[in-house]
Amino acid sequence: MFTEKEIAYVKSQRLARIATVSENSQPDVAPVGFDFDGQYFYVGGMSMTRTLKYKNVQANPKVALVIDDLESVNPMRPRSLKIHGSGEIVIREGYAGAGPYIRIKPEVIWSIGINEPAFKDGKPIISKRKA
């Protein structure tokens, strides 16, 4: 599902952003820590059951997760993975201790600047594929 370079990149990162949608269709984005087991992403946190992301996933399982950084600013070399998928609440031991986590099953993956340069001839190179 993920290339070796993408897995190495994910393992080198500590912060992501998760987007969820409420039952009233209100989007919400939050910075989060995460775990990755090679197949699923796990998002947890303190007082998880009181967070919008937790409540939103219970109402609507559609989620997006973005992991990104700038490898260099001169020259500009952005790197990112964007994942669309479905989330479900699971109980596990993870980076935030034991408790509820959102387990994200990737369905579509966009990769920029990880497997190949982010730009070629001044145009962005974005690979999109189904998971």
C-alpha positions in Angstrom: 0.0 0.0 0.0 2.8 2.4 0.9 6.3 2.5 -0.7 9.4 2.0 1.3 10.2 5.7 1.0 6.7 6.7 2.2 7.0 4.4 5.2 10.4 5.8 6.1 9.0 9.3 5.8 5.9 8.6 8.0 8.2 7.0 10.6 10.4 10.2 10.6 7.4 12.4 11.4 5.6 13.1 14.7 2.8 15.4 13.8 -0.1 15.2 11.4 -3.5 16.9 10.8 -6.8 15.1 10.9 -9.9 16.3 9.2 -13.3 14.9 10.3 -16.9 15.9 9.6 -19.7 16.2 12.1 -23.2 14.7 11.6 -24.2 18.3 10.6 -21.6 18.3 7.9 -19.3 20.8 9.8 -15.6 20.0 8.9 -13.0 20.2 11.6 -9.2 20.0 11.4 -6.9 19.3 14.3 -3.1 18.8 14.7 -2.5 15.3 16.1 0.2 12.8 17.0 -0.1 9.4 15.4 1.1 5.8 15.3 1.4 3.8 12.1 1.6 0.0 11.9 2.3 -0.2 8.1 -1.4 -0.5 7.3 -3.4 1.7 9.6 -2.9 5.1 11.2 -3.9 5.6 14.8 -4.8 9.0 16.3 -5.3 9.3 20.1 -4.9 11.9 22.7 -5.7 13.2 26.2 -9.4 13.2 27.1 -10.1 11.6 23.7 -13.8 10.9 24.2 -14.4 14.7 24.7 -12.8 15.8 21.4 -14.5 16.8 18.2 -12.5 14.3 16.2 -13.7 11.4 18.4 -17.4 12.6 18.3 -17.2 13.3 14.6 -15.8 9.8 13.7 -18.7 8.2 15.7 -21.2 10.2 13.6 -19.4 10.1 10.2 -16.4 7.7 9.5 -15.0 9.7 6.6 -11.6 11.2 7.6 -8.5 12.8 5.9 -5.0 12.8 7.3 -2.1 14.9 6.2 1.5 14.4 7.1 3.8 17.1 5.7 7.0 19.1 6.1 9.5 21.2 4.2 12.7 19.2 3.5 14.2 22.5 2.3 13.1 26.1 1.7 16.0 27.0 -0.6 15.3 25.4 -2.9 11.7 24.7 -1.9 11.2 21.0 -1.4 7.9 20.2 0.2 7.0 16.6 1.2 3.6 15.3 2.1 1.2 12.4 2.2 -2.5 13.0 2.2 -4.8 10.1 3.0 -8.6 9.8 2.6 -10.1 7.0 4.4 -12.5 5.7 7.0 -12.0 5.9 10.8 -13.3 3.8 13.6 -12.8 3.9 17.3 -10.6 1.1 18.8 -9.1 0.5 22.2 -5.4 0.0 22.2 -2.1 0.9 23.8 -0.3 3.6 21.8 1.7 6.8 21.9 -0.9 8.4 24.2 -1.2 5.4 26.5 -4.0 2.9 26.7 -7.4 4.0 25.6 -9.5 4.9 22.6 -7.9 5.7 19.3 -9.2 6.5 15.8 -8.0 3.8 13.5 -7.8 5.1 10.0 -8.0 2.7 7.1 -6.4 4.5 4.0 -8.5 4.4 0.8 -6.8 7.0 -1.4 -3.2 8.3 -1.1 -1.6 11.4 -2.5 2.2 11.6 -2.3 4.3 14.7 -3.0 8.1 15.0 -2.9 8.7 11.6 -1.3 9.1 9.1 -4.1 10.3 11.7 -6.6 10.9 15.5 -6.5 7.9 17.6 -5.8 8.5 19.8 -8.9 9.6 19.1 -12.5 10.0 22.0 -14.9 8.2 24.2 -12.5 5.2 22.0 -12.3 4.1 20.0 -9.2 4.4 16.2 -9.4 1.6 14.6 -7.4 1.0 10.9 -7.4 -2.5 9.7 -6.5 -3.5 6.1 -6.1 -6.0 3.8 -4.4 -4.8 2.1 -1.2 
